[in-house]
Amino acid sequence: MYAIVEIAGQQFKVEEGKKIFVHRMEAAEGENVEFEKVLLIDNDGAITIGEPVIENTVVEGKVLSHPRGDKVIIFKKKRRKGYQKRSGHRQDLTQVEILSIGPRGEEKKKSPAKAKVKAEVEAEVKAEVEVKAETKKAPAKKAVAAKEKSEKKPAEKKAPASKSAKKPAKE
């Protein structure tokens, strides 16, 4: 599930659990914030588009920190005139973790059916691990055959090459 939200004049694609950087907000660190301008929601293929926003829907987030962005260098130059101007800028940002996407004021409820299914799957996995541990045996040790040392034969020497007739000297 994801949503497109407008935060401080910019649009962000957010999902639950994701961390995003937005322009500096007035909220303190650790404070929860709500973003009401939800433009689009995709809930596992069911897309809802707002006109311009979706009513009674909010994205909740938690402010993690207020860092500063990387320095951006601005360099201006006019050739042949001796004009050069250099300046820099660091943007103030806020890091926000998205907690939930959904209707306004609705607490996030964990469905008991999902919890039961998760517990059953975990139990099956544990049972499989125990069965594998019981059936796993130590591998049989292979008898290492002692290699007999073979006597090395000395290399045969080649007969020297026969001398061919000498070539006449060049004049």
N, C-alpha and C positions, 0 to 999 in steps of 0.2 A: 504494500500500500504506500502510495506517495501522494504528495500534494504540491501545487504551485502556490506560493504565498508571496505577497508583496510586503517587504520589510524595508522601511526607511527609503521608499521610492525605488527599490530594486526588487526584481522577482527572483525567487530561489526555488529550486526543486528540493523538497525535504522529505525524509523518511524517518520513521521512529528509530531512535538510537544514533542518528548521524549528528556530526558536529559541523557547524558552519561558522564562517566569519562574516559579520555584517558591520555596517558603519556604527561608530560609537553610540551606545544607548545610555540613557540616564540611570538604568537599573544597576543596583549594587551586585557584587559577586555573590553567587549562591541564591539569588532571588529568582522566583519563577515569573515568567512573562507569558502573555497570550498575544497571539497574532490573529487578528480578526479578518483581515483581507485575504481570504482563501479564494483563489481564482479557479482552481480545478482540483478534483480529487479522483484518483484512480484506485479503486478498491478491487483488486484482483480481476481486472478486465472491465468492471462496471465503472465507466467514466461519467462524472458529474461535472458539468461546466457551469460556472456562475455567470450571471448577467447583471452587472459586472462581477459581483462576488456571490459566494454561496452563503445564504442566510443561516444563522444559528450554527455555524461551524467555526471552530477555532483550532489553531495549532498551539500547543503548549510547549514551552521550552524553559531551560534553566541556564542562567548566565554563569559561565565557567570562569572567564577572565576578561581583562581589558588590555590586550597586547597592542603593540604598534607594528605596522606593516614594514616591509623592506623599504629602504631608501630609494626614491626615484630621482634620478639626476636629470635636470632640465638644462640643456646647453644650447645657447643661441649664438649664431655667428653670421656676420655679413662679410663675404669675401672681398678682399682688396681694400677694405675700409678700416681694418684694425679693430673691428668691433667684436668683442666676445663677452658673453655673459653666462655665468654658471650659477645655478641654484639647485637646491634639493628639497625634497618633501617626504615626510613619513606620515602615512594615514593612521589615524586612531581607529582601532577596531574593537569589536566585542565578539568573543567566542561563545556560541550558544549551542547547547545540546538539545535536540528535539526529543521531548518526552512522549507526546501523544498527538494524534490527529483524530478529530472526531467532533461530534455534536457538543454544543456549549453546555458546561456544567455536568456532563455525564462522567461519572467516575469510571475508571477502567476496571471492568469486571473480568476476572479470569473464569472462563466457563468450566464447570466441574467435569464436563464430558472430556474436554481436552486434558485436564489433569489426570483423569482416570486412564486415558489412552497412553499418556506419557509414562505413567507408573507401570502399566502393563508391558510396554515396550522395554523399559529398563529391567523389569523382572525377567523377561525373555532373554535379554542380552546376558544378564548374570548367569542364568541357567546354562546358556550355550557356552559361556566361558568355563564354567565348572565342568561340563561334559568334556570339553576339549582338554582341560587340564588332566582329567582322569585317563583319557584315552591316549594321551601323549606319552610315549615311552622313550627311553634313552636309545639312541641309535646303536645298532650292533657294531662292535669294534671289528675292523677288518684285520686279518692276519697279514702282517707285512712280510713279504717274501724277501729273504736276504739275497741280494744280488751277488752272484759269484763273480769274482774278479777275473776277467779274461786277460791272458797275457798279451801284452801289446807286441806286435811284430815291428821290428825296425823297418823303416822305409827303405825301399830299394833305391840305390843310387843309379842314376842314368849314366850311360856311357857318354864321354865327351863327344861333341858334334865333330864330324869329319871336316877337316879343313878343305875348303874348296879352292880352286885355282885363284891365285891373286889377280886382281884386276890390274891392267897396265896403268901406269901413272899418266895423268893427263899432262899434255904439253902446252 
